[in-house]
Amino acid sequence: MVLIAVAASTMLATIDGSIVNVAMPTLVEELGTSFNVIQWVALGYMLTIATLTMSMGRLGDVIGKKKLFVAGIVIFTIASALCGLVPDVSWLIGFRVLQALGAVLILALGAAILVEAFPANERGKALGWIGTTVSLGIVSGPVIGGILISSFDWRAIFFVNIPIGIIGTYLALRHVPNTSPPRGQRFDVLGALLMSLSLFALSLSLTLGQELGFTAPQILAGFAVAALAAVAFVIVELRVESPMLQLRLFKSPMLSVSVVSGFLAYSCLSATFFLLPFYLEGVLGFGVGQVGLLIGAAPLMMGIFSPISGTLSDRFGIRRLTLLGLVIISAAYLGFTTFDVDTTATHYLLIAIPLGIGIGMFNSPNNSAIMGSVPPEYMGIGGGLLTMTRLLGQITGVAVLGSIWATSVAAASGGSLPPEGASGADPLAQVAGLHTTFIVAGAIMIAALIVGAWGMRQERHDRRHTALATSEA
């Protein structure tokens, strides 16, 4: 029942995110705005979560997870209703930020609540089923969104969250255990502020850099603020008695490699699912309902393979499965470079389905590695770290790879773009930009594969060293 309660709440956040992605072209038209502005509907949401997720995860460790988790569901549900009532894009962006405040509490604490409820030998399986829930939310989001937009109005895509939010609130109140936090813990206010400042400055600079240029003075200043705040955060964490984040945890190759691999993977995947609706609808001419079905193919495969890989990781270990997933994802990105202006739905599915299988094989074991590397008193931080890795990767991917796509489309268009941006350029130019973007994404995934292979080697070395020390003792 705890799994069902967390899964329902997690689906609440993932359905909304995926519905918004497939609705982006419609929102540009209906709200009379541009590609650059409408990105903030997604980026404002992700910026808020990336900024606050670690702090809220730690706050759950200190004062208790259940009360904050339930509050998150309620805030998200109310904000969803408000998003459906907005008069223009600025209000929509504002209420999406309010949604994100609720999503922070759901996503940062849900995994921690789940790990506490299951024994260690079933952790991968439990997180695998949450991966299935995420994929179901992503799959059903585009399908439901396409149907609602085609049959009613774009506002209905936010109202669909209300009944799920009510059910999630009831289940959480009834079934999530009210576990008392360990005694003697304190919330590191200064550390939380410094980390939030660093993450916000970094995320904002990455986001605005695609419009202003990453060498613009204000962008460089933002990166400098992020770096200085990060250095100050490390100094504070090394000195306080109850730090927000135990930095010594990153001495573990299991945690460090999993965080880096997850960040790189999510950077590529988020940009892919952000750009593909523009390609499928704007270049290939598919209707919004069919686009939703096509986009849902990869998450569907992820949902099927996540619990399988999670169960296998409980039995046979984590690293081999994550490496297999990364190999499949890398191969899929090479396949994406075969897309052109007359790609068929079958051709698209032949590439998207393996991508979803690779995500499913990688995601659950990688999440289990992160949560398994954190001590019980920092379980909320573990959930926050897992969420931050994903969201910061998404922000970086949409910003950097989105910028690469726009720049490549402009280059293929003769150096300039129409007023509506890259999404309004000639189809051949858009395809050329996608090819360049997917080549870069494939290279990033190969880098993640190399990091994972190094991590497996280090973990084997550490196990041999530990076994030798034990035998000598």
C-alpha positions, 0 to 999 in steps of 0.5 A: 500500500505504501508503494501504491501511495507513492506511485499514485503521487509520482504519477501525478507529477509525471503525467503533468510534465509529459502532457505539457511537452506534447502541448508545447506547439499548441501552447505557442499558437493558442497563447500567441507566444514564441518557442523561447518563451514557451520553454519557461512553462517547462524550464520554470518548473524544472528550475524550481525543483532543481533549486529546492529538492536537496533542501526539502529532502534534508528537511524531511530527514529532520522533521519527518517525511509524511507531513511534507509528502502529503503537503506536496500532493495538496499543493500540486493539485491546487496549482494544477487547477490554477494552471487551467484557469490562467489568462496568458502565458505569464500566469501559466509560468507562475502557477507552474512554479507553484506546481513545482513546489509541490512536486519537489516534496513528492519527488524528493521524499517519495523514493525515501519513503519507499526505500524505508518501507522495503528491505534492501534485497527488494529495493531495486524491485520497488524502485523498478515499479516506481520506474514503471509508474513514471513511464505510465505517467509519461505514456498516458500523458501524451495520449491523454493530452492529445485526446484532450487538446483535440477534443476540448481545449489545452486547459483540460490537460491540467484539470486531469491532475485533480482527481489523481491528486485527491486519490493520492492525498487519501492514500498517502494520509492512510498508508504512508507510515509516519516514521519519526526522524532520528534524534539529534539532527538539525537542519543546516539553514546556511548550507541549504541557502548556499546550495539553493543559490548555487543550483539556481544560478547554475540552472538559470545561467544554463537556461538563459545562455541559449538565448544570450550566448554562453559567453555573455557577461551576465551568463558568465556572472551567473556561472561565477555566482554558482561556483562561489556559492558551491565553494562556500557550501563545501566549506560550511558542510565541512565545518558544521556538526549536522551538515545538509550533505555528507560530502564523504558519501561521494568517496563511494564509486557506486554513488559518484558514478551513478550520479554522473551517469544519471546526469549525463543520461537525463541530459540527453533524454530530456532534450530528446523528448522536448524536441521530438514533438516539434519534429513529428508535428512540424516536419512530418505533419502528424496530428497531435494525437498521433504524436502523443502515441508515438512519443509514448512508445519509448516510455512504455518500453521503459515501464515494461523493463524497469521492474525487470531490471530492478529485480535482476539488479537485486539478484545479480548486481547493479553495474552490469545492467546499467552498462547494458542500458547505456549501450542500448541508449547509445545505439538508439541515438545513432539510429536517430540520425537516420531520420529525414523529412519523410520518416514513417511512423514504423521507422520512428518506432524501430528507433524509439522502442530500443531507446525505451528498453535502454532507459528501463535497463539503466534507470532502476538499477542506477536509482537503486545504487544512489539510494543504497549508498546513503545511510538511513539518517540521510535517506531524504537527501538520497531521494533529493539527490536522485531527483536533483540529478534527474532535473539538473540533467533535464535543465542542462539537456534542454538548454545546451542541446536545445541551443545546439539544435537551434544553432544548427538549424540556423546554420542550415538555414543560411545563418538566420531563423524566422520570427517563430524560431527554429521550429518555423524553419525549413523542414530540411534545416530542422532535420539537419539540426536534429542530426547534429543534436543526436550525434552530440547526444550519442557522444555524451552517452558514450561518455556515460558508458565510459564513466560506468565502466570505470566505476565497475572497475573501481568497485571490483578493486574496492571489494578485493581490497576489503576482502584482503583486509578482512582475511588478514585480520 
